[in-house]
């Protein structure tokens, strides 16, 4: 769920411009505030782990 409906492409472009390093964007359950609630944390940890492995083996 994007922060504002219909802004996924704009937010992706924004974050790509903020970093000189490649990165991966993951869609997570919840919104900007609730995505770190306990019920979503396993999904967030999995996304971060995958990203970390990509950087280490990339």
C-alpha positions in Angstrom: 0.0 0.0 0.0 1.6 3.3 -1.0 1.7 6.3 1.3 -0.7 8.0 -1.1 -2.7 5.9 -3.6 -1.3 5.9 -7.1 2.2 7.1 -6.1 4.2 3.9 -6.3 6.1 5.0 -9.4 6.8 8.5 -8.0 8.1 7.1 -4.7 10.3 4.6 -6.5 11.8 7.3 -8.7 12.4 9.5 -5.6 14.3 6.8 -3.7 16.3 5.8 -6.7 17.5 9.4 -7.0 18.5 9.5 -3.3 21.1 6.8 -3.5 24.1 6.2 -5.7 24.0 2.5 -4.8 21.5 0.0 -6.3 18.7 -1.0 -4.0 15.6 -3.2 -4.0 12.1 -2.0 -3.2 9.8 -4.4 -1.3 6.0 -4.0 -1.0 5.1 -4.7 2.6 1.8 -5.2 4.3 0.3 -2.3 6.2 0.9 1.4 5.6 3.8 3.8 6.3 3.1 3.5 10.1 1.8 0.0 10.6 4.3 -1.9 8.5 6.5 -2.3 11.6 3.7 -3.7 13.8 4.5 -7.0 15.4 2.1 -8.9 13.0 4.2 -7.8 10.0 7.7 -8.0 11.5 8.5 -11.4 10.1 7.8 -10.2 6.5 10.0 -7.1 7.1 12.8 -9.1 8.5 12.6 -11.5 5.5 12.7 -8.5 3.1 15.8 -7.1 4.9 17.6 -10.4 5.0 17.0 -10.9 1.2 18.3 -7.4 0.6 21.4 -8.0 2.8 22.1 -11.3 1.0 21.9 -9.5 -2.4 24.4 -6.9 -1.3 26.8 -9.5 0.2 26.7 -11.8 -2.9 25.9 -9.1 -5.5 
